[in-house]
Amino acid sequence: MNKRGLFALAMGTFALGITEFLTMGILGTLAADMGVGISRAGAFISAYAAGVCVGAPALLFARRMALKRLMLILAGVITVGNMLAAFAPEFWSFCAARFISGLPHGAYFGVGAIVARRLASPSKAGSAVAMMIGGMTVATLAGVPLGTLISNMASWRVAYVIVGLSGAATFVAIRYWVPQVPGLEDMGFKGQFRFLRTLPPWLVFGGVLLGQIGIYSWYSFIDPQLTFVAGFSRDSMSWLMAVAGFGMFAGNLIAGRLSDRFKPAAVAAWVQASAIPVLLLFFFLGHHKIAAVLLMVLGTAALFGSGSPLQSDIVGYARGGEMLGAACIQIAYNVGNAVAAWFGGVIIRTTCSYMAPAVAGLPLVAVGVVLLAWLYFRYERPGIGVAR
């Protein structure tokens, strides 16, 4: 396993993790500075997710490009997008910058998953992808809390400048530490879509999309839930984001290791199912500080735990269209994020309760679990013998 190369890839997901999740931790600050309400500020989350959904399909036109060169381009866009966000003067320009910042996200994870698998032996593919995604979980553990602290003590603009510099550092690390890896076989433009004629990829995408909407509609508004409902101070959000990041880090690490021993779909289904009782308890007990923190850790672990098993799994199901398949799962995640931010905002405005999103999406999570369980029992259960 090429650990230096994987570390370089993880630096990029670290920058992307701060870019994506810092906004949740300082949503109230951004809303006040831009002169909009909390529910409207959810557009900052949706704009980023929209960028992901536009940027990822662009990989269709980059199938002949060397994978390392493509990763360098994506690192450059990470830098530019966050620098634009740092100096955005008002609501719409910040939304535009967030959109640009999201453009490389799905493509980076998609190509990065392919590169990571090629930097490790087949038996360690799940762990290799988990190491790459681990950069994002470290971001939630340390980078986002630090960014939140900087935003509270100095300015959120400084935090976004630091993220931009992280993107530049990623460019350098990939340039020197990631080796040239074999390119993908060119199956032609239409050939990249052939895997979509089979059911397994759609079960993955459906499980991801529904699970993400259900869980993320809760986490998108974790800031007001912890401050307005549980009673934590604004200054507490720094260490609370560190605690949430620990849950993401642990969930990704544990699920990545388990997917080397057990079938990825089974791991993802169990992880996603664990979110159902956690969110239900958060709805009833989230006004108690200790309970809110403990349940937040478990909820964020479930939020991230299915990522590495399914990101690795989809590459196996997307023969001939690996790059598209790996990008599509990021589209599913981020369409889920965008819909979740909108859905959670609607639920809050309708119910006048910041806690309502915790339970509003539970039926969607349950259906997502069913789809992932179907994937396991039909295609991955030992003895089935389905080629992947």
Salt bridges, closest charged atoms under 4 A:
GLU20 OE1 - HIS105 NE2 3.90
ASP186 OD1 - ARG63 NE 2.93
ASP186 OD2 - ARG64 NE 2.85
ASP223 OD2 - ARG234 NH1 2.70
ASP313 OD1 - ARG388 NH2 2.25
